[in-house]
Amino acid sequence: MAKEIIFTDRVRIYDTDAQGIVHYAGYYRFFTDAAESFMRDTLGVSYPLLDSKTWFVVVESEAKYYKSAKLGDELSVMLNPKLLSEKVLRFDFEIHVNGVLSCGGHITQVSIDKLRWRAKPMPKNVLEKIRNLGTMREERRSGKKRKKRNAHDA
């Protein structure tokens, strides 16, 4: 997975079980927080409500667990967005603790008409911003530093 966009997060008490180890569902919070930060901070788009008529809904998710994260750990959440169609966006993730892979996975979302609950193309401005990411990535590779963002900053 190309490690294009990095967000930082921290394991909090509500992410863990009684032993202070991240509960499997906690990783999905890290995925979702990074996706929300990406949409808001990188694209300037609200999430999951794209506009007054269009919503993103998750239709598929997967996580693979490699090494447990623990209470207080600082996480590097690497996100790679992939536009699969005009209606479908997939986010691939890797979560690292001190440079060690803890979890990897993805969430796939479909753009829907929030009143009819039917798939529909994303708004044109959102599609254009996602398609322009290739240009943004080229700018990063040509010497501009990657931005680190905290997934909890508003």
C-alpha positions as CSV (number, residue, x, y, z in Angstrom):
1,M,0.0,0.0,0.0
2,A,1.4,3.4,-0.9
3,K,1.8,5.4,2.3
4,E,0.5,8.7,1.0
5,I,-1.3,10.5,3.9
6,I,-0.4,10.1,7.5
7,F,-2.5,10.9,10.5
8,T,-1.5,10.6,14.1
9,D,-3.8,9.3,16.9
10,R,-3.5,8.0,20.4
11,V,-5.0,4.9,22.0
12,R,-7.5,6.0,24.6
13,I,-9.1,4.1,27.4
14,Y,-12.4,3.6,25.5
15,D,-10.4,1.9,22.7
16,T,-9.1,-0.9,25.0
17,D,-10.2,-3.9,27.0
18,A,-9.5,-4.5,30.7
19,Q,-5.9,-5.3,30.0
20,G,-5.3,-2.0,28.2
21,I,-5.0,-3.6,24.8
22,V,-6.9,-2.1,21.8
23,H,-10.2,-4.0,21.3
24,Y,-10.6,-5.1,17.7
25,A,-13.4,-2.6,17.1
26,G,-11.1,0.2,18.3
27,Y,-9.1,-0.1,15.0
28,Y,-12.3,0.8,13.1
29,R,-12.4,4.1,15.1
30,F,-8.9,4.9,14.0
31,F,-9.8,4.1,10.4
32,T,-12.9,6.2,10.5
33,D,-11.2,9.2,12.2
34,A,-8.5,9.2,9.6
35,A,-11.0,9.0,6.8
36,E,-13.0,11.9,8.3
37,S,-9.9,14.0,8.8
38,F,-8.8,13.3,5.2
39,M,-12.2,14.3,3.8
40,R,-12.4,17.4,5.9
41,D,-8.7,18.6,6.0
42,T,-7.4,17.4,2.7
43,L,-10.4,17.7,0.5
44,G,-12.5,20.3,2.3
45,V,-15.5,18.1,2.2
46,S,-17.9,17.2,5.0
47,Y,-18.1,13.5,5.9
48,P,-20.1,11.3,5.9
49,L,-22.7,13.8,4.6
50,L,-21.1,15.0,1.3
51,D,-23.8,17.5,0.7
52,S,-27.5,18.0,1.6
53,K,-28.6,15.1,-0.5
54,T,-25.6,12.7,-0.6
55,W,-24.2,10.4,2.1
56,F,-21.4,7.9,2.3
57,V,-22.3,4.5,3.8
58,V,-19.9,1.7,4.5
59,V,-20.6,-1.4,2.5
60,E,-17.4,-3.4,3.3
61,S,-14.7,-3.4,5.9
62,E,-11.7,-5.5,6.8
63,A,-9.0,-5.4,9.4
64,K,-6.0,-7.7,9.9
65,Y,-4.3,-7.6,13.3
66,Y,-0.6,-8.1,13.5
67,K,0.7,-6.6,16.9
68,S,-1.5,-5.2,19.6
69,A,-1.5,-1.5,20.3
70,K,-1.9,-0.5,24.0
71,L,-3.3,2.2,26.0
72,G,-1.3,5.5,25.5
73,D,0.4,4.3,22.3
74,E,0.8,7.0,19.6
75,L,-0.3,5.7,16.3
76,S,0.6,6.6,12.7
77,V,-2.4,5.9,10.6
78,M,-1.5,5.7,6.9
79,L,-4.4,6.2,4.5
80,N,-4.5,5.6,0.8
81,P,-7.8,6.6,-0.9
82,K,-8.8,4.7,-4.1
83,L,-11.7,5.9,-6.3
84,L,-13.2,2.6,-7.6
85,S,-16.1,4.3,-9.5
86,E,-18.1,7.5,-9.5
87,K,-20.1,5.9,-6.6
88,V,-17.5,4.0,-4.7
89,L,-14.5,5.1,-2.6
90,R,-12.2,2.8,-0.8
91,F,-9.7,3.8,2.0
92,D,-6.8,1.4,2.6
93,F,-5.1,1.8,6.0
94,E,-2.0,0.7,7.9
95,I,-1.6,1.5,11.6
96,H,1.9,1.6,13.0
97,V,3.1,1.9,16.6
98,N,6.8,3.0,16.8
99,G,7.3,1.9,13.2
100,V,5.8,-1.6,13.7
101,L,2.7,-2.6,11.8
102,S,-0.1,-3.1,14.2
103,C,-3.1,-3.4,11.9
104,G,-4.0,-3.1,8.2
105,G,-7.3,-3.0,6.5
106,H,-9.8,-1.0,4.5
107,I,-13.3,0.4,4.4
108,T,-15.3,0.7,1.2
109,Q,-18.0,3.3,0.9
110,V,-20.8,4.0,-1.5
111,S,-22.3,7.4,-2.2
112,I,-26.1,7.3,-1.8
113,D,-29.1,9.5,-2.1
114,K,-29.9,10.0,1.6
115,L,-33.7,10.3,1.0
116,R,-34.1,7.3,-1.4
117,W,-31.2,5.1,0.0
118,R,-30.0,4.3,-3.6
119,A,-26.5,4.5,-4.9
120,K,-25.7,7.6,-6.9
121,P,-22.6,9.3,-8.2
122,M,-20.7,11.5,-5.7
123,P,-21.1,15.2,-6.2
124,K,-18.9,16.5,-9.1
125,N,-16.8,18.7,-6.8
126,V,-16.0,15.7,-4.6
127,L,-15.1,13.5,-7.6
128,E,-12.9,16.2,-9.0
129,K,-11.0,16.7,-5.7
130,I,-10.4,12.9,-5.4
131,R,-9.3,12.6,-9.0
132,N,-6.9,15.5,-8.4
133,L,-5.1,13.6,-5.6
134,G,-2.7,12.2,-8.2
135,T,-1.5,15.7,-8.7
136,M,-1.3,16.4,-5.0
137,R,0.8,13.2,-4.6
138,E,3.2,14.3,-7.3
139,E,3.7,17.6,-5.5
140,R,4.5,15.7,-2.3
141,R,7.0,13.5,-4.1
142,S,8.7,16.5,-5.7
143,G,9.9,17.7,-2.4
144,K,7.0,19.1,-0.4
145,K,6.8,17.6,3.1
146,R,3.9,15.3,4.0
147,K,1.5,16.9,6.5
148,K,1.0,15.0,9.8
149,R,-2.5,15.6,11.2
150,N,-4.0,14.6,14.4
151,A,-7.2,12.8,13.8
152,H,-8.9,14.5,16.8
153,D,-8.1,18.1,15.8
154,A,-11.2,19.9,14.8
